Each structure stands twice: as C-alpha cells, then as structure tokens.
Amino acid sequence: MAAELVPSTPDANTALVRPSDTPAIPEWMSKASVPAMNTLDMTKPNAMQTLSKVSIGCDQQLSDLINEEIEIESWYAAPYEKVDEKTGELIQLVYIGLISPTGVIYGCSSIGVRRSLLLLSQQFGFRHWIPAVKVKVRAVKVALGKMFALEFVSKGTDATANNKKGK
C-alpha cells in the first residue's frame, strides 16, 4: 500500500493513505508552484518545531557533503522563486530539506535529489522512514555544471529504530 504525499499540516499529514498498485507521483516532482509538503511524523512532540526550522532553512548544505553518507528519516519540500543572474528571468525551484533522525537538516534545491527522493519514496513509502534510510550524497556532471543525487546505501533495522526510541 502506497501513501500519497499530503500538504504540510498536522491534521492532513496524519491521515491520507491511498491504496494503489503503483505509488502516486507527487506533483512537486514536476512543478514548483505547489504547496509545501513534508513527510514528518506530526505525532512526535517536537514535530512543529522541526517543521518550523526546516521551513526557514537548513543546518548544512547538501553540496558540502559530496561522497558522504547521511541518514534521512523525513523530508520537506517547498516552492520558491529566484532571479536568474544571467538572464534576469524569474525561475521556480523547489527547496528540499532532508531531516536526519537526530534533527539535523540538510538543504538543497537539486532536481537530482528530487528524483532520488521519488525513487526512495516509491520503495519505502511517501511517509517518514522509521528506521531511517542511509544514502550517499553524489555530484553528477551535467551540461550546465553539476547536480546532486542520493545513492541508496541501506535502510536501518527495526532494532536500531527501537533503540533510538528507548525501547
């Protein structure tokens, strides 16, 4: 059963699960003009603080972590606009905040990370990942420079997740 991505409100984020043979593809994968989305577990006591923190910014840029492994428990995506310095055009982008089990937020706006999140979400669901998913941050050369991607390394064990919860 796949879960559909829902708007980032506590009530909506604790509800909607859409049964399907194939996972739904979130609209934010193709368009920037969509509402903010997240996969946070809104039943956690500090969820609103984490949501506020990730919507403002990040602790570390993903571009500083090339070839390093990080764990992702949930993520946040929100549209924003930027002026292209060369052309003066207004560009629509999606900010992505990757949230670790310890609350560290890694930020980027790479299409490669969006594609990686789609693949991971199709495999592990469009909800928070308990246990966390371990990925390696990669830089991929493209025509206009580089884009970032997440290479799947492993998914933690339930025993590890239970130990972190104090069980």
C-alpha positions as CSV (number, residue, x, y, z in Angstrom):
1,M,0.0,0.0,0.0
2,A,1.5,3.3,-1.0
3,A,0.8,6.6,0.8
4,E,0.2,9.8,-1.1
5,L,2.0,13.0,-0.2
6,V,-0.2,15.5,1.6
7,P,0.1,19.2,2.4
8,S,2.2,20.1,5.4
9,T,-0.5,20.5,8.0
10,P,-0.6,18.3,11.1
11,D,-4.2,17.1,10.5
12,A,-3.7,16.3,6.9
13,N,-0.3,14.7,7.4
14,T,-1.6,12.2,9.9
15,A,-4.4,11.0,7.6
16,L,-4.5,10.3,3.9
17,V,-3.3,6.9,2.8
18,R,-4.2,6.0,-0.8
19,P,-4.2,2.3,-1.7
20,S,-2.8,1.6,-5.1
21,D,-0.8,-0.9,-7.1
22,T,1.7,1.8,-8.1
23,P,2.8,4.7,-5.9
24,A,1.4,8.1,-6.7
25,I,3.9,10.6,-8.2
26,P,3.7,13.8,-6.2
27,E,3.0,16.9,-8.2
28,W,6.1,18.7,-6.8
29,M,8.3,16.4,-8.8
30,S,7.4,18.3,-11.9
31,K,6.2,21.7,-10.8
32,A,7.4,24.3,-8.3
33,S,4.0,26.0,-7.9
34,V,2.6,23.6,-5.4
35,P,2.1,23.9,-1.6
36,A,4.9,22.9,0.8
37,M,5.0,19.1,1.5
38,N,6.6,17.1,4.2
39,T,6.9,13.5,5.5
40,L,7.4,14.4,9.2
41,D,5.7,12.3,11.8
42,M,3.4,15.0,13.2
43,T,2.6,12.9,16.3
44,K,6.2,13.4,17.6
45,P,6.4,16.0,20.4
46,N,8.9,18.2,18.6
47,A,7.4,17.9,15.1
48,M,6.1,21.5,14.9
49,Q,9.5,22.9,15.9
50,T,11.2,20.7,13.3
51,L,8.7,21.8,10.7
52,S,9.3,25.5,11.6
53,K,13.1,25.0,11.5
54,V,13.1,23.2,8.1
55,S,10.8,25.8,6.5
56,I,13.2,28.6,7.5
57,G,16.4,27.0,6.3
58,C,18.9,24.2,6.9
59,D,21.8,23.3,9.2
60,Q,24.1,22.2,6.4
61,Q,24.1,22.5,2.6
62,L,24.0,19.1,0.8
63,S,26.7,20.5,-1.5
64,D,29.1,20.4,1.4
65,L,28.6,16.6,1.8
66,I,29.6,15.1,-1.5
67,N,30.6,11.4,-1.2
68,E,29.5,11.4,2.5
69,E,26.7,9.2,3.9
70,I,23.7,10.7,5.8
71,E,20.6,9.2,7.2
72,I,17.2,10.5,6.2
73,E,14.1,10.0,8.4
74,S,11.8,12.5,6.7
75,W,11.9,15.4,4.3
76,Y,10.3,18.8,3.5
77,A,9.8,20.4,0.0
78,A,8.6,23.9,-0.7
79,P,8.5,26.1,-3.8
80,Y,10.4,29.3,-4.1
81,E,11.4,31.8,-6.8
82,K,14.8,33.1,-7.7
83,V,16.0,35.6,-10.3
84,D,18.5,34.1,-12.8
85,E,21.5,36.4,-12.6
86,K,22.5,35.9,-16.2
87,T,19.0,36.4,-17.9
88,G,17.0,38.3,-15.3
89,E,14.2,35.7,-15.6
90,L,12.2,34.5,-12.6
91,I,12.9,30.8,-12.0
92,Q,10.7,28.5,-10.0
93,L,12.6,26.0,-7.8
94,V,11.8,23.6,-5.0
95,Y,13.7,23.8,-1.7
96,I,14.3,20.4,-0.2
97,G,15.2,19.9,3.5
98,L,16.3,16.3,4.4
99,I,15.8,15.6,8.1
100,S,18.0,13.2,9.9
101,P,16.9,11.1,12.9
102,T,18.8,13.5,15.2
103,G,17.1,16.5,13.7
104,V,19.9,17.8,11.5
105,I,18.5,19.4,8.3
106,Y,20.4,19.2,5.0
107,G,19.2,21.6,2.4
108,C,19.3,21.8,-1.4
109,S,17.2,22.5,-4.5
110,S,18.6,19.9,-6.9
111,I,16.4,18.2,-9.4
112,G,18.6,15.1,-8.9
113,V,17.7,15.0,-5.2
114,R,14.0,15.3,-6.1
115,R,14.3,12.4,-8.4
116,S,16.2,10.4,-5.8
117,L,13.5,11.1,-3.2
118,L,10.9,9.9,-5.7
119,L,12.7,6.6,-6.1
120,L,13.2,6.2,-2.4
121,S,9.6,7.1,-1.7
122,Q,8.4,4.6,-4.2
123,Q,10.4,1.9,-2.5
124,F,9.8,2.9,1.2
125,G,6.6,5.0,1.0
126,F,5.7,8.6,1.0
127,R,5.8,8.9,4.8
128,H,8.5,9.3,7.3
129,W,11.0,6.4,7.3
130,I,11.5,4.5,10.5
131,P,14.1,3.2,10.6
132,A,16.0,5.9,8.6
133,V,17.3,5.4,5.1
134,K,21.1,5.8,4.7
135,V,22.2,7.5,1.5
136,K,25.4,8.7,-0.1
137,V,25.4,12.2,-1.5
138,R,26.7,12.3,-5.1
139,A,27.6,15.1,-7.5
140,V,26.7,14.2,-11.1
141,K,28.2,16.2,-14.0
142,V,25.6,17.6,-16.3
143,A,25.7,20.0,-19.3
144,L,25.3,23.1,-17.1
145,G,27.6,22.1,-14.3
146,K,26.6,19.5,-11.7
147,M,23.5,18.2,-10.0
148,F,23.3,16.3,-6.7
149,A,21.7,12.9,-6.2
150,L,21.2,10.5,-3.4
151,E,22.6,7.0,-3.7
152,F,20.8,4.4,-1.6
153,V,23.2,2.7,0.9
154,S,20.9,0.9,3.4
155,K,17.8,1.0,5.5
156,G,18.3,0.7,9.2
157,T,16.9,-2.2,11.2
158,D,13.9,-2.1,13.3
159,A,16.1,-2.9,16.3
160,T,18.1,0.2,15.7
161,A,15.0,2.3,15.5
162,N,13.6,0.8,18.7
163,N,16.9,1.5,20.5
164,K,16.7,5.2,19.4
165,K,13.2,5.4,20.9
166,G,14.4,3.9,24.1
167,K,12.6,0.6,23.7
